[in-house]
């Protein structure tokens, strides 16, 4: 691939099907980059002593996609060397051990992609309208992200 054809791209997807680490990481590979950094958020089997059966995610789709695009623009301003960004988030039921979110970012060197991935997941949790319901044995609970700015009001 000619480097001039390898223009920076953002790959954003919200879907109910199982997420693929291979698919997401392959989207961001570039011949001019020596680093691909990944974050994979998975469903764990417990929360505060309760057995988690699975998670369920809902999103305000158009607003979520718009907010993720803003995060990608912010990443490119903060780390201009970043080449490609992929953010895939699962909706619906996510069983224990499966991925809820996968973020992959490529850059020429590791520092930029590692920092950008951390910024991306933290900002996503703080600003993107995606809601998580934890299903336990016999009960459930909608969870707030502690980073989410609209839920952090003084009481």
MIKOL-972796 format. One record per residue (C-alpha): x, y, z; residue in three letters. Coordinates in Angstrom, 1 decimal, always signed. Layout:
// MIKOL-972796
<rec x="X" y="Y" z="Z" residu="ALA"/>
...
This chain:
// MIKOL-972796
<rec x="+0.0" y="+0.0" z="+0.0" residu="UNK"/>
<rec x="+1.3" y="+3.4" z="-0.9" residu="UNK"/>
<rec x="+1.6" y="+5.6" z="+2.2" residu="UNK"/>
<rec x="-0.3" y="+8.4" z="+0.5" residu="UNK"/>
<rec x="-3.3" y="+6.0" z="+0.2" residu="UNK"/>
<rec x="-3.2" y="+5.3" z="+3.9" residu="UNK"/>
<rec x="-5.1" y="+8.4" z="+5.0" residu="UNK"/>
<rec x="-6.2" y="+8.5" z="+8.7" residu="UNK"/>
<rec x="-9.6" y="+6.8" z="+9.3" residu="UNK"/>
<rec x="-12.0" y="+6.4" z="+12.2" residu="UNK"/>
<rec x="-14.0" y="+3.1" z="+12.4" residu="UNK"/>
<rec x="-16.9" y="+3.4" z="+14.8" residu="UNK"/>
<rec x="-19.4" y="+0.6" z="+15.3" residu="UNK"/>
<rec x="-22.2" y="-0.1" z="+17.8" residu="UNK"/>
<rec x="-23.6" y="-3.6" z="+17.2" residu="UNK"/>
<rec x="-25.4" y="-6.4" z="+19.0" residu="UNK"/>
<rec x="-23.1" y="-9.1" z="+17.6" residu="UNK"/>
<rec x="-20.0" y="-10.5" z="+19.3" residu="UNK"/>
<rec x="-17.0" y="-8.2" z="+18.9" residu="UNK"/>
<rec x="-13.8" y="-9.4" z="+17.4" residu="UNK"/>
<rec x="-10.4" y="-8.3" z="+18.6" residu="UNK"/>
<rec x="-8.8" y="-9.5" z="+15.4" residu="UNK"/>
<rec x="-11.2" y="-7.5" z="+13.2" residu="UNK"/>
<rec x="-10.8" y="-4.3" z="+15.2" residu="UNK"/>
<rec x="-7.0" y="-4.5" z="+15.4" residu="UNK"/>
<rec x="-6.7" y="-5.2" z="+11.7" residu="UNK"/>
<rec x="-8.7" y="-2.0" z="+10.9" residu="UNK"/>
<rec x="-6.0" y="+0.2" z="+12.3" residu="UNK"/>
<rec x="-2.8" y="-1.5" z="+11.1" residu="UNK"/>
<rec x="-0.8" y="+0.8" z="+8.9" residu="UNK"/>
<rec x="+2.6" y="+0.4" z="+7.1" residu="UNK"/>
<rec x="+3.8" y="+3.7" z="+8.6" residu="UNK"/>
<rec x="+3.0" y="+2.7" z="+12.2" residu="UNK"/>
<rec x="+5.0" y="+0.7" z="+14.6" residu="UNK"/>
<rec x="+2.4" y="+0.6" z="+17.3" residu="UNK"/>
<rec x="-1.2" y="-0.6" z="+17.7" residu="UNK"/>
<rec x="-2.6" y="-0.2" z="+21.2" residu="UNK"/>
<rec x="-5.8" y="-2.0" z="+22.3" residu="UNK"/>
<rec x="-8.2" y="-1.7" z="+25.1" residu="UNK"/>
<rec x="-10.7" y="-4.6" z="+25.6" residu="UNK"/>
<rec x="-13.4" y="-4.2" z="+28.2" residu="UNK"/>
<rec x="-15.0" y="-7.5" z="+29.2" residu="UNK"/>
<rec x="-17.8" y="-8.7" z="+31.3" residu="UNK"/>
<rec x="-16.6" y="-10.0" z="+34.7" residu="UNK"/>
<rec x="-18.5" y="-12.5" z="+36.7" residu="UNK"/>
<rec x="-18.8" y="-10.5" z="+39.9" residu="UNK"/>
<rec x="-19.5" y="-7.0" z="+41.3" residu="UNK"/>
<rec x="-19.3" y="-6.1" z="+45.0" residu="UNK"/>
<rec x="-19.8" y="-9.7" z="+46.1" residu="UNK"/>
<rec x="-22.7" y="-10.4" z="+43.7" residu="UNK"/>
<rec x="-22.5" y="-13.0" z="+41.0" residu="UNK"/>
<rec x="-23.0" y="-11.3" z="+37.6" residu="UNK"/>
<rec x="-24.8" y="-13.4" z="+35.0" residu="UNK"/>
<rec x="-24.4" y="-11.0" z="+32.1" residu="UNK"/>
<rec x="-24.5" y="-7.3" z="+31.2" residu="UNK"/>
<rec x="-27.0" y="-5.6" z="+28.9" residu="UNK"/>
<rec x="-26.1" y="-2.3" z="+27.1" residu="UNK"/>
<rec x="-28.4" y="+0.2" z="+25.5" residu="UNK"/>
<rec x="-27.5" y="+3.4" z="+23.6" residu="UNK"/>
<rec x="-28.9" y="+6.5" z="+22.1" residu="UNK"/>
<rec x="-27.4" y="+5.5" z="+18.8" residu="UNK"/>
<rec x="-27.1" y="+8.7" z="+16.8" residu="UNK"/>
<rec x="-25.9" y="+10.7" z="+19.8" residu="UNK"/>
<rec x="-23.4" y="+7.9" z="+20.9" residu="UNK"/>
<rec x="-21.9" y="+7.9" z="+17.4" residu="UNK"/>
<rec x="-21.6" y="+11.7" z="+17.3" residu="UNK"/>
<rec x="-19.9" y="+11.7" z="+20.7" residu="UNK"/>
<rec x="-17.5" y="+9.0" z="+19.7" residu="UNK"/>
<rec x="-16.6" y="+11.0" z="+16.5" residu="UNK"/>
<rec x="-15.9" y="+14.0" z="+18.8" residu="UNK"/>
<rec x="-13.6" y="+11.8" z="+20.9" residu="UNK"/>
<rec x="-11.7" y="+10.7" z="+17.7" residu="UNK"/>
<rec x="-11.3" y="+14.4" z="+16.7" residu="UNK"/>
<rec x="-10.0" y="+15.2" z="+20.2" residu="UNK"/>
<rec x="-7.5" y="+12.3" z="+20.0" residu="UNK"/>
<rec x="-6.2" y="+13.6" z="+16.7" residu="UNK"/>
<rec x="-5.7" y="+17.1" z="+18.2" residu="UNK"/>
<rec x="-3.9" y="+15.8" z="+21.3" residu="UNK"/>
<rec x="-1.8" y="+13.2" z="+19.4" residu="UNK"/>
<rec x="-1.3" y="+14.4" z="+15.8" residu="UNK"/>
<rec x="+0.7" y="+11.3" z="+14.9" residu="UNK"/>
<rec x="-2.2" y="+8.9" z="+15.5" residu="UNK"/>
<rec x="-3.1" y="+7.2" z="+12.2" residu="UNK"/>
<rec x="-6.3" y="+5.1" z="+12.6" residu="UNK"/>
<rec x="-8.8" y="+4.8" z="+15.4" residu="UNK"/>
<rec x="-11.4" y="+2.0" z="+15.9" residu="UNK"/>
<rec x="-14.1" y="+2.1" z="+18.6" residu="UNK"/>
<rec x="-16.5" y="-0.9" z="+18.6" residu="UNK"/>
<rec x="-19.1" y="-1.2" z="+21.4" residu="UNK"/>
<rec x="-21.5" y="-4.0" z="+21.9" residu="UNK"/>
<rec x="-25.2" y="-3.5" z="+22.6" residu="UNK"/>
<rec x="-27.7" y="-5.9" z="+24.0" residu="UNK"/>
<rec x="-26.6" y="-8.9" z="+26.1" residu="UNK"/>
<rec x="-22.9" y="-9.4" z="+26.7" residu="UNK"/>
<rec x="-22.1" y="-12.7" z="+28.5" residu="UNK"/>
<rec x="-19.3" y="-13.1" z="+31.1" residu="UNK"/>
<rec x="-15.8" y="-13.0" z="+29.5" residu="UNK"/>
<rec x="-17.0" y="-11.4" z="+26.2" residu="UNK"/>
<rec x="-16.0" y="-8.0" z="+25.1" residu="UNK"/>
<rec x="-18.3" y="-5.0" z="+25.6" residu="UNK"/>
<rec x="-15.9" y="-2.5" z="+24.0" residu="UNK"/>
<rec x="-12.8" y="-2.7" z="+21.9" residu="UNK"/>
<rec x="-10.7" y="+0.3" z="+21.1" residu="UNK"/>
<rec x="-7.7" y="+0.2" z="+18.8" residu="UNK"/>
<rec x="-5.4" y="+3.0" z="+17.9" residu="UNK"/>
<rec x="-2.3" y="+3.0" z="+15.6" residu="UNK"/>
<rec x="+0.6" y="+5.5" z="+15.7" residu="UNK"/>
<rec x="+4.3" y="+5.5" z="+14.6" residu="UNK"/>
<rec x="+5.4" y="+5.0" z="+18.2" residu="UNK"/>
<rec x="+3.8" y="+3.3" z="+21.3" residu="UNK"/>
<rec x="+3.6" y="+6.3" z="+23.7" residu="UNK"/>
<rec x="+1.0" y="+8.1" z="+21.5" residu="UNK"/>
<rec x="-1.2" y="+5.1" z="+20.9" residu="UNK"/>
<rec x="-1.1" y="+4.0" z="+24.5" residu="UNK"/>
<rec x="-2.0" y="+7.5" z="+25.8" residu="UNK"/>
<rec x="-4.7" y="+7.9" z="+23.2" residu="UNK"/>
<rec x="-6.3" y="+4.6" z="+24.0" residu="UNK"/>
<rec x="-6.5" y="+5.5" z="+27.7" residu="UNK"/>
<rec x="-8.0" y="+8.9" z="+26.9" residu="UNK"/>
<rec x="-10.5" y="+7.3" z="+24.5" residu="UNK"/>
<rec x="-11.9" y="+4.8" z="+26.9" residu="UNK"/>
<rec x="-12.0" y="+7.3" z="+29.8" residu="UNK"/>
<rec x="-13.8" y="+9.9" z="+27.7" residu="UNK"/>
<rec x="-16.2" y="+7.4" z="+26.2" residu="UNK"/>
<rec x="-17.3" y="+6.3" z="+29.7" residu="UNK"/>
<rec x="-17.7" y="+10.0" z="+30.8" residu="UNK"/>
<rec x="-19.6" y="+11.4" z="+27.8" residu="UNK"/>
<rec x="-21.1" y="+8.8" z="+25.5" residu="UNK"/>
<rec x="-24.8" y="+7.8" z="+26.1" residu="UNK"/>
<rec x="-24.4" y="+4.1" z="+26.5" residu="UNK"/>
<rec x="-26.1" y="+2.5" z="+29.5" residu="UNK"/>
<rec x="-25.2" y="-0.7" z="+31.3" residu="UNK"/>
<rec x="-27.5" y="-3.0" z="+33.2" residu="UNK"/>
<rec x="-25.8" y="-5.7" z="+35.4" residu="UNK"/>
<rec x="-27.9" y="-8.9" z="+35.7" residu="UNK"/>
<rec x="-27.3" y="-10.8" z="+38.9" residu="UNK"/>
<rec x="-28.9" y="-14.0" z="+40.2" residu="UNK"/>
<rec x="-32.5" y="-12.9" z="+40.9" residu="UNK"/>
<rec x="-31.9" y="-9.1" z="+40.5" residu="UNK"/>
<rec x="-30.5" y="-6.4" z="+38.3" residu="UNK"/>
<rec x="-29.0" y="-2.9" z="+38.6" residu="UNK"/>
<rec x="-28.5" y="-0.1" z="+36.1" residu="UNK"/>
<rec x="-24.9" y="+1.2" z="+36.6" residu="UNK"/>
<rec x="-23.6" y="+4.7" z="+36.4" residu="UNK"/>
<rec x="-20.1" y="+5.3" z="+35.1" residu="UNK"/>
<rec x="-18.4" y="+7.2" z="+37.9" residu="UNK"/>
<rec x="-16.7" y="+9.2" z="+35.1" residu="UNK"/>
<rec x="-20.0" y="+10.3" z="+33.6" residu="UNK"/>
<rec x="-20.3" y="+14.1" z="+33.9" residu="UNK"/>
<rec x="-24.2" y="+14.3" z="+33.8" residu="UNK"/>
<rec x="-24.6" y="+12.0" z="+36.8" residu="UNK"/>
<rec x="-22.1" y="+13.7" z="+39.0" residu="UNK"/>
<rec x="-24.4" y="+16.3" z="+40.6" residu="UNK"/>
<rec x="-24.1" y="+17.6" z="+44.2" residu="UNK"/>
<rec x="-26.7" y="+16.0" z="+46.5" residu="UNK"/>
